[in-house]
Amino acid sequence: MQVYRYKALAADGTSVEGVMQASHSEDVRAALLARDLRVSTVAASGGGWADVFKLQRKAKPRDLILFCRQLASFVSVGVPVTTAMRTFAEEAPSKQMRDAYISVVTDLERGMRLSDALAGHPYVFPGILIDMVRSAEETGALDRVLRQAAKHLEREAAARQRIRAAMTYPVIIASLAIVITIGMVVIVLPKFRDLYTSLNVPLPGILKGVLSLSTFITNHELALLVGIVLVILAIYIGVKRESGRVFLDGLLLKLPLVAPLIRTATTERFCRTLGDMMRAGVPISQTYAVVLSNVRNRVYRRALSSVGRALAAGEGLYRPLSETKVFSRAVIQLIRVGEETGTLDNNLLEAADMHEEELDYRIKRMTGILEPALIVFVGLLVGFVAITMVTSIYSLAGNYGQ
């Protein structure tokens, strides 16, 4: 799925601009025509400098989960969707959500289906939710599917939170240790130079080396600051581009502790998304593009793109997926058995549960390894500074005694 930017004119002549997620630009044009808009331009978004610095954010997972649950409750008691969306707009947690709700109400009143109305706001409603709603419109089980979508989004958010929580503590401790060490080297240790100079005592070797580094940092602090900012900016721009993201994702898959975590999380996410969508009644050939876009690692996404072409050609999931060699044999066998027995959705969710447990184990294992490693790292930094200060004091006392 590609995000397209469009410009169009409404019946009253007002200009309408926005973004829409679709497979082709013609799908965007068709959706705009269904809203009685005259299309001016439709262009693919991505790759330009404007998109690199784009600040538009996606809706928060908790807001989407609340939306799915509330809409399911409204639908189950017979409240019209338009009435429900108006109510949500009045209590929307952000301007982005409020504008999306109001726009969806307008589209629904013009006769558009709910799934098509949601598809006009890709930064608010994810593709998996849109496809699940589209399937529910065919089966008439919108409330059930919305509750299922809420559970799926909640699981995804919980998995991301576990990984984020596991990485927060090591990053904070390492950052504080580096900042404190730099502060000691730049602010505290230079005081010894003044003391040695006032007493006409030569600087000891270790202190002399540290003070040379401190002098370099102090004399070139502006250049170093600009250099750091430029490096961070270059990395940010590079990661925003497809080639840079592929390089970064490939690099992460080679790191000892990180690679198993990413592989497990990616497998769990792929199986969970595909299994939930199939259980909601979305055909696998229709939903695979959304599942693929939900895979965050670009190396995995590129490898799995061939499966979508095989599915479009009428093949099953087992053979093309096994040829990618990105999933374990256990996952492949569960998919093979699921296809043979007609329980593919159950087997995919079973594989997802299995990898969710493995993900918890790997997070605990990584945390258990990082904590003592951090203690050693902080100890070395603090110890180096402490040794420098102690040896300087002893050297000064010795020279002063002579």
Secondary structure, DSSP 8 states (H G I E B T S, - for coil): -EEEEEEEE-TTS-EEEEEEEESSHHHHHHHHHHTT-EEEEEEE--SSHHHHT-------HHHHHHHHHHHHHHHHTT--HHHHHHHHHHT-SSHHHHHHHHHHHHHHHTT--HHHHHHT-TTTS-HHHHHHHHHHHHHT-HHHHHHHHHHHHHHHHHHHHHHHHHHHHHHHHHHHHHHHHHHIIIIITHHHHHHHHHTT----HHHHHHHHHHHHHHHTHHHHHHHHHHHHHHHHHHHHSHHHHHHHHHHHTTSTTHHHHHHHHHHHHHHHHHHHHHHTT--HHHHHHHHHHT---HHHHHHHHHHHHHHHTT--SHHHHHHH--S-HHHHHHHHHHHHHT-HHHHHHHHHHHHHHHHHHHHHHHHHHHHHHHHHHHHHHHHHHHHHHHHHHHHHHHHHH-
